[in-house]
Amino acid sequence: MKKSKILCIDDDPLIRDVFKEHLEKSGFSVRTASNGTEGIELFRNEVPDLVLCDLRMPGIDGLEVVSALHRIDTGIPIIVVSGTALIHDAVEALKGGAWDFVTKPVRDLEVLNHIINSSLERAKLIRENQRYKNHLEAEVEQRTRALKNEIAERRRTESELKRSLEEKEALLKEVHHRVKNNLQVISSLLRLQQQYVSDPASLRAFADSQNRVRSMALVHDLLYRSAEISRISAAEYLEGLVNSLVGSDSGPTEIDCSVWADTVDLKVEVAIPSGLIVNELVTNAMRHAFPPAAGKRAEGKKIEVTLTSEVREEGQLFARLCIRDTGRGLPAQVDPKNPKTLGLQLVQSLVMQLDGTLELAPAETGTAFEILFPLP
């Protein structure tokens, strides 16, 4: 085990010898200096573990020596051993950097041993605490750098993801725009082809196809113009769809059509089939619900399209789509759940696509279709 090194600075050779002999017997390694200048030099060169310093010495005063040693290394204990018992000297010594103060003559050298050992233990704890503090600070600094790098990397990743998302959104909007344009081309081709057809049944078939294509094109047009890239407003979509049907030649008479919808956004996979359902049922009502002999704008001829939302099983949001007219009602031979016509067959297929149900709702006059389906 390495011996602790003690530097004894005292101008009295007898005291130096007594301290040296006693401390070496106690297991310490001892170096001595007869004045402050020599003591400061030894302190610099040999770096002791502890210093015993007299207060009154010729040349450099003991208080000056204590201050000088403390400035060189604050972690090495300095114990002042002085023949003066003045409180003022003790206070000044402690203020200058001394760790303890012992008065001479030291009658019990074991007391000096105790003070030395206590000071060395305290110095050891201070060094260990400092090492631990330095270690923690280094770890904190390292972790801080790592966190800064991680934050910077996350910001770079977020920036790249945002840029990628914006590019994908722009691309998707362009896709919707092109799909809408292509559907409009198809609708125009059908209209051109229709000019070469004279059979009434064929003309209706062409008109129905155009309306179906138009209902799908409207979805992509709204998606292209919407801030959302996957949802559209139900109210805006249904109103635009019904207005386009009213402006077409689907019915022989002018009929009051109204649309009302809750504030609900529809995904593409819901908007297209529900729009096609509205297209089929509204077109069917415009053509067949009202006798053509009644003329234009007859009172009481109305078609209402409503869409409401409601929370049902386990918090699942459902939409209730209702197409109601005030016409003459369905013929007795028509069963919406077992349809024979293409239009109602398409409606039944679209309702199944929505995982919904189709019912004929009670109505005083006319017909009311109710379709209930979940909203994703």
C-alpha positions, -999 to +999 in steps of 0.1 A: +000+000+000+014+034-010+023+056+019+007+090+022+032+118+016+033+146+042+052+179+038+062+196+071+071+233+069+085+247+102+115+269+110+121+250+143+143+220+136+133+202+168+096+203+159+104+191+124+124+162+137+097+152+162+069+154+137+090+135+111+099+107+135+064+103+148+047+104+115+071+079+098+064+055+127+027+060+120+032+049+084+036+082+066+063+094+042+076+127+054+095+156+037+105+187+057+112+224+048+127+250+071+110+280+055+081+291+033+101+294+001+116+259+004+082+245+013+065+260-017+092+246-040+089+211-025+051+214-028+054+222-065+079+195-072+067+166-051+030+172-047+024+159-012-009+144+001-010+168+031+009+198+045+017+208+081+027+245+081+039+268+109+023+302+111+052+323+123+083+319+102+111+342+090+109+354+054+075+344+040+048+345+066+029+313+073-004+329+061+012+338+028+025+302+024-009+288+031-025+311+005+002+303-020-002+265-016-040+268-017-037+287-050-015+260-065-038+231-055-070+235-035-075+197-031-044+191-009-052+195+029-032+222+047-031+220+085-017+250+104+004+241+134+012+273+154+024+284+188+000+312+188-035+306+201-051+337+188-086+333+173-077+359+147-048+338+134-069+307+131-096+326+112-072+341+088-055+308+082-089+291+075-099+319+052-065+316+034-072+279+026-062+259+057-083+229+065-076+228+102-057+246+130-036+230+157-018+249+185+017+241+197+030+225+217+012+193+205+012+173+237-006+143+223+007+134+188-021+109+184-044+139+182-023+151+153-026+117+137-064+118+140-065+153+124-042+141+096-062+110+089-095+128+090-082+154+065-067+128+042-101+109+043-119+141+036-096+149+007-101+114-007-138+118-006-136+151-023-114+137-051-138+107-055-168+130-056-150+152-081-142+122-103-178+110-100-190+145-109-166+147-138-178+112-149-214+122-147-207+155-165-189+136-193-218+112-195-243+140-196-223+158-222-220+126-243-257+119-239-265+155-248-245+153-279-262+120-288-296+135-281-287+165-303-276+142-330-308+121-326-330+152-327-312+165-358-316+131-374-353+130-365-357+165-379-340+154-411-362+123-413-393+143-406-383+168-433-377+140-458-410+124-448-429+157-451-413+163-485-421+128-496-457+131-484-461+164-502-448+148-534-472+118-529-501+142-523-493+162-554-489+129-574-522+116-560-540+148-568-526+146-603-539+110-605-574+121-594-573+149-620-563+125-648-589+099-638-615+127-638-604+138-673-604+103-686-639+097-672-651+129-688-636+117-721-656+084-717-687+104-710-681+126-741-676+095-762-709+080-749-727+113-757-712+113-793-722+077-798-756+085-785-762+108-815-762+078-838-788+059-818-826+064-822-840+036-802-855+050-769-843+021-748-808+025-762-808+062-756-818+057-720-790+032-716-765+057-730-778+084-707-776+061-677-740+052-685-731+088-688-747+096-654-728+068-638-695+079-653-703+115-642-710+104-606-675+088-604-658+117-622-673+141-596-656+121-568-622+125-584-629+162-592-637+169-555-607+150-543-585+169-567-598+203-554-600+192-517-574+198-490-579+162-481-565+136-505-587+106-494-620+122-482-647+144-496-676+163-481-708+142-483-730+173-486-709+189-514-707+156-533-744+147-531-755+182-539-733+183-570-744+149-581-781+156-578-778+189-595-760+172-624-789+147-627-815+175-626-795+193-654-795+161-676-823+146-696-829+118-672-866+127-665-894+140-687-906+166-662-890+192-639-890+179-603-880+197-571-849+179-558-834+187-524-803+174-507-794+175-470-764+158-453-747+158-420-712+172-417-696+139-428-666+132-449-666+101-471-636+081-482-632+072-518-643+036-513-675+048-497-682+079-519-682+061-553-706+033-544-729+056-524-729+081-553-738+054-578-767+043-555-780+079-554-775+082-592-795+050-599-824+057-574-828+094-583-826+087-620-852+059-616-875+083-596-872+111-621-882+087-649-908+065-634-922+080-601-943+107-617-968+104-646-955+124-676-990+137-683-989+160-653-966+184-672-938+206-659-934+218-623-965+201-609-970+208-573-960+181-548-935+164-571-904+161-550-873+140-546-854+142-513-819+129-507-807+129-471-776+114-454-774+113-416-748+098-393-754+079-361-733+060-336-744+024-333-728-009-322-697-005-300-692+031-310-692+024-348-703+053-369-730+045-395-745+065-423-782+064-432-788+073-468-824+080-478-838+087-513-875+096-510-900+107-537-936+117-536-945+098-567-969+069-574-948+043-556-932+010-568-952-014-589-964-044-569-942-068-590-910-049-581-890-064-552-859-043-543-843-072-526-848-095-556-845-070-584-850-079-621-838-045-636-802-036-641-805-004-621-818-021-590-795-050-594-766-025-594-780-008-563-782-041-545-746-050-555-734-015-544-751-019-510-734-052-505-701-035-514-707-010-486-715-039-461-749-022-457-786-030-458-813-018-481-849-013-468-881+003-481-890+029-454-926+036-446-940+065-467-974+081-470-969+087-507-943+076-531-912+055-523-885+058-497-853+038-500-831+036-469-795+023-470-776+019-437-739+013-439-708+017-417-684+047-421-647+038-420 
